[in-house]
Amino acid sequence: MKEVIINKFIIGLSIGCALFVSVTFCYSEETVLIGVSEYAPLISKKIEFNGSVGRILTDIFVLEGIKVKFEWVPWKRAYMNVKNGKYDLTPCWSKNEEREKEVIFSEPLYQMYHVFFHLKSNPFQWHSYDDLEGLRIGATIGYFYGDDFKKAENDGKIIVDYAPNDALNFKKLAAGRFSLFVANYITGYAIAQRSLTPEEFSKITHNTKSVSKPSNHYVLFAKTAKGKRLRQLFNMGLKHLKENGLLNQYLEKIKLMQCKIIE
């Protein structure tokens, strides 16, 4: 009789433990912390699904049963927080040697290029960095504009005036604080339209020559065991989105939004 009671107790205890583990597992769903800043139309809390890149990130991780949480901070802080392991990842970054030493890169997410924005009242053409000698050019802290731009700055051919974000730089350009502002072609007009008055925005244009070769942009992951695992999941999810056509569908929305702004 005692053996029966003991066996029932053990079985009951086992079932209870199993239920406890099951419930605990359900409520311990993993969350990915993503460092981002306003970079419309690619990523923005003012756009549905947080923009095209926001939707790509969300779709990939949700399919793996992982929640996503966006932390809206300056880009430089987002990068540093991934580097030190506080955040898991940050999207929309180009590759250079310094970053390759500090973080882990995903497979390429999309390709973009930078151009010089200027006032319509200041007609501007250029063929090489020699044509820019002595000009003051606005740029944003933490961004990489290509090896040619960096070399021209280091050689003293161009004078670079740095500001914390693109929005402030567009305001400075509109106020005549410098002659040119280097920015991403796709996101530039969206940021300018949001940051300037309609009258100021109507005075902005860009030169069609690319500042550097079109560059791939990536998602950066922390150099941690979790970061490596998340990168693997992201790369597999990205491959799936490419194969079923969803990646092109999401990125096409960026182009459509851009055309509406420029027109």
C-alpha positions as CSV (number, residue, x, y, z in Angstrom):
1,M,0.0,0.0,0.0
2,K,2.8,2.3,0.9
3,E,4.5,1.6,-2.4
4,V,1.3,2.5,-4.3
5,I,1.0,5.8,-2.4
6,I,4.7,6.6,-3.0
7,N,4.5,5.8,-6.7
8,K,1.4,8.0,-7.1
9,F,3.2,10.8,-5.3
10,I,6.3,10.4,-7.6
11,I,4.0,10.4,-10.7
12,G,2.1,13.5,-9.4
13,L,5.3,15.3,-8.7
14,S,6.7,14.5,-12.1
15,I,3.6,15.8,-13.8
16,G,3.7,18.9,-11.7
17,C,7.3,19.5,-12.6
18,A,6.6,19.0,-16.2
19,L,3.7,21.5,-16.2
20,F,5.9,24.0,-14.3
21,V,8.7,23.7,-16.9
22,S,6.2,24.0,-19.7
23,V,4.6,27.1,-18.2
24,T,8.0,28.6,-17.5
25,F,9.1,28.0,-21.0
26,C,6.0,29.7,-22.5
27,Y,6.6,32.8,-20.4
28,S,10.4,33.0,-21.1
29,E,10.1,33.8,-24.8
30,E,13.3,35.2,-26.1
31,T,13.5,38.9,-27.0
32,V,16.0,40.5,-29.4
33,L,17.0,44.1,-28.5
34,I,17.6,46.2,-31.7
35,G,19.3,49.6,-31.6
36,V,17.9,51.9,-34.3
37,S,17.4,55.6,-35.1
38,E,15.1,57.4,-37.5
39,Y,16.2,56.6,-41.1
40,A,13.0,56.9,-43.1
41,P,11.8,55.3,-45.3
42,L,14.1,52.4,-44.4
43,I,13.3,52.4,-40.7
44,S,11.0,54.8,-38.8
45,K,8.5,54.6,-35.9
46,K,6.3,56.9,-37.9
47,I,5.9,54.3,-40.7
48,E,3.8,51.1,-40.6
49,F,5.8,48.1,-39.4
50,N,8.6,50.5,-38.5
51,G,9.5,50.8,-42.2
52,S,10.7,48.2,-44.6
53,V,13.8,47.2,-42.7
54,G,11.8,47.1,-39.5
55,R,9.4,44.7,-41.1
56,I,12.1,42.5,-42.4
57,L,13.7,42.2,-39.0
58,T,10.4,41.5,-37.3
59,D,9.2,38.9,-39.8
60,I,12.5,36.9,-39.6
61,F,12.6,36.7,-35.9
62,V,8.9,36.3,-35.2
63,L,8.9,33.2,-37.4
64,E,11.6,31.8,-35.1
65,G,9.4,32.5,-32.0
66,I,11.6,35.5,-31.0
67,K,10.1,38.8,-30.0
68,V,11.8,42.1,-31.2
69,K,12.2,45.3,-29.2
70,F,13.4,48.4,-30.9
71,E,15.4,50.9,-28.9
72,W,15.4,54.4,-30.6
73,V,18.7,56.0,-30.0
74,P,21.3,57.9,-32.0
75,W,23.1,55.6,-34.5
76,K,26.4,56.0,-32.8
77,R,25.0,54.9,-29.5
78,A,23.2,51.9,-31.2
79,Y,26.6,50.8,-32.7
80,M,28.4,51.2,-29.4
81,N,25.7,49.3,-27.5
82,V,26.0,46.4,-29.9
83,K,29.8,46.5,-29.7
84,N,29.7,46.2,-25.9
85,G,26.9,43.6,-25.9
86,K,24.1,45.8,-24.4
87,Y,22.0,45.4,-27.7
88,D,21.8,42.3,-29.8
89,L,21.9,44.0,-33.2
90,T,21.6,47.2,-35.3
91,P,20.7,47.4,-39.0
92,C,21.6,49.7,-41.9
93,W,25.4,49.7,-41.6
94,S,28.1,49.6,-44.3
95,K,31.3,47.6,-43.8
96,N,34.8,48.8,-43.1
97,E,37.9,47.3,-41.4
98,E,37.3,48.9,-38.0
99,R,33.8,47.6,-37.7
100,E,34.8,44.1,-38.9
101,K,37.1,43.9,-35.8
102,E,34.3,44.9,-33.4
103,V,31.1,43.4,-34.5
104,I,29.7,40.5,-36.7
105,F,28.1,41.3,-40.1
106,S,25.1,39.6,-41.6
107,E,24.7,38.7,-45.3
108,P,24.1,41.9,-47.4
109,L,20.6,43.3,-46.8
110,Y,20.4,46.0,-49.5
111,Q,22.6,48.2,-51.6
112,M,22.7,52.0,-51.5
113,Y,24.9,55.0,-52.4
114,H,25.5,58.5,-51.1
115,V,25.2,61.8,-53.0
116,F,25.9,65.5,-52.3
117,F,22.8,67.5,-51.5
118,H,22.9,71.2,-52.2
119,L,20.7,74.3,-52.6
120,K,19.2,74.9,-56.0
121,S,20.6,78.4,-55.8
122,N,24.1,77.0,-55.7
123,P,24.5,75.0,-59.0
124,F,27.0,72.3,-58.5
125,Q,28.9,69.8,-60.6
126,W,31.9,67.7,-59.8
127,H,34.0,65.0,-61.4
128,S,36.7,64.2,-58.8
129,Y,37.5,65.3,-55.2
130,D,40.0,67.8,-56.6
131,D,36.9,69.8,-57.7
132,L,35.8,70.0,-54.0
133,E,39.0,71.4,-52.6
134,G,38.3,74.0,-50.0
135,L,34.6,73.4,-49.8
136,R,32.9,72.9,-46.5
137,I,30.8,69.7,-46.5
138,G,28.3,68.5,-43.9
139,A,28.5,65.0,-42.7
140,T,27.0,62.9,-39.8
141,I,28.9,61.4,-36.9
142,G,29.3,57.7,-37.1
143,Y,28.6,57.3,-40.8
144,F,31.1,55.9,-43.3
145,Y,30.9,57.5,-46.8
146,G,33.5,55.4,-48.6
147,D,37.3,55.2,-48.8
148,D,37.5,58.0,-51.4
149,F,35.6,60.5,-49.2
150,K,37.7,59.5,-46.1
151,K,41.0,59.9,-48.1
152,A,39.9,63.3,-49.4
153,E,39.2,64.4,-45.8
154,N,42.5,63.0,-44.4
155,D,44.4,64.7,-47.2
156,G,42.8,68.0,-46.4
157,K,41.1,68.4,-49.8
158,I,37.7,68.8,-48.2
159,I,36.6,70.4,-44.9
160,V,34.1,68.2,-43.1
161,D,31.6,69.7,-40.7
162,Y,30.1,66.9,-38.5
163,A,26.7,67.0,-36.8
164,P,25.0,64.3,-34.7
165,N,22.3,63.5,-37.2
166,D,21.1,64.0,-40.8
167,A,18.1,66.2,-39.8
168,L,20.4,68.8,-38.2
169,N,22.7,68.7,-41.2
170,F,19.8,69.4,-43.6
171,K,18.8,72.4,-41.4
172,K,22.4,73.6,-41.6
173,L,22.4,73.2,-45.4
174,A,19.2,75.1,-45.7
175,A,20.7,77.9,-43.6
176,G,23.8,78.1,-45.8
177,R,26.2,76.9,-43.1
178,F,28.0,74.8,-45.7
179,S,27.9,74.2,-49.4
180,L,27.2,70.5,-49.6
181,F,25.8,67.7,-47.4
182,V,26.6,64.1,-48.1
183,A,23.7,61.7,-47.4
184,N,22.1,58.5,-48.5
185,Y,20.1,59.1,-51.7
186,I,17.1,57.1,-50.6
187,T,16.7,58.3,-47.1
188,G,18.0,61.9,-47.7
189,Y,14.8,63.4,-49.2
190,A,12.6,61.7,-46.6
191,I,14.7,63.1,-43.7
192,A,14.8,66.6,-45.4
193,Q,11.1,66.7,-45.9
194,R,10.4,65.8,-42.3
195,S,13.0,68.2,-40.9
196,L,12.5,71.3,-43.0
197,T,9.7,73.7,-43.7
198,P,8.0,73.3,-47.1
199,E,9.7,76.4,-48.3
200,E,13.2,75.2,-47.2
201,F,12.5,71.7,-48.6
202,S,11.6,73.2,-52.0
203,K,15.1,74.7,-52.2
204,I,17.0,71.4,-51.8
205,T,18.3,69.2,-54.6
206,H,21.1,66.8,-55.2
207,N,23.9,66.0,-57.7
208,T,23.4,62.7,-59.4
209,K,27.1,61.6,-59.2
210,S,27.7,59.1,-56.4
211,V,30.1,60.1,-53.7
212,S,31.5,56.5,-53.7
213,K,30.7,53.2,-55.2
214,P,27.3,51.7,-54.2
215,S,27.8,49.8,-51.0
216,N,26.1,46.9,-49.4
217,H,24.4,47.5,-46.1
218,Y,24.2,44.9,-43.3
219,V,22.8,44.1,-39.9
220,L,25.5,44.1,-37.3
221,F,25.4,41.7,-34.4
222,A,27.3,41.6,-31.0
223,K,30.3,39.4,-30.9
224,T,28.7,37.1,-28.4
225,A,27.4,33.5,-28.5
226,K,23.9,34.9,-28.7
227,G,25.0,37.3,-31.5
228,K,26.4,34.5,-33.6
229,R,23.3,32.4,-33.1
230,L,21.0,35.4,-34.1
231,R,23.1,36.1,-37.1
232,Q,22.7,32.5,-38.3
233,L,18.9,32.7,-37.8
234,F,18.8,36.1,-39.6
235,N,20.8,34.9,-42.6
236,M,18.6,31.9,-43.0
237,G,15.4,34.0,-42.7
238,L,16.8,36.5,-45.2
239,K,17.5,33.7,-47.6
240,H,13.9,32.6,-47.2
241,L,12.5,36.1,-47.8
242,K,14.6,36.4,-51.0
243,E,13.4,33.0,-52.3
244,N,9.7,33.7,-51.8
245,G,10.0,37.3,-53.2
246,L,9.0,39.1,-50.0
247,L,12.4,40.9,-49.7
248,N,12.1,42.6,-53.1
249,Q,8.4,43.4,-52.2
250,Y,9.4,45.2,-49.0
251,L,12.4,47.0,-50.6
252,E,10.2,48.1,-53.6
253,K,8.1,50.1,-51.1
254,I,11.1,52.2,-50.3
255,K,11.5,53.2,-54.0
256,L,7.8,54.0,-54.3
257,M,7.9,56.2,-51.2
258,Q,11.0,57.9,-52.5
259,C,9.4,58.7,-55.9
260,K,6.5,60.3,-54.2
261,I,8.8,62.6,-52.1
262,I,10.9,63.7,-55.1
263,E,8.0,64.3,-57.4
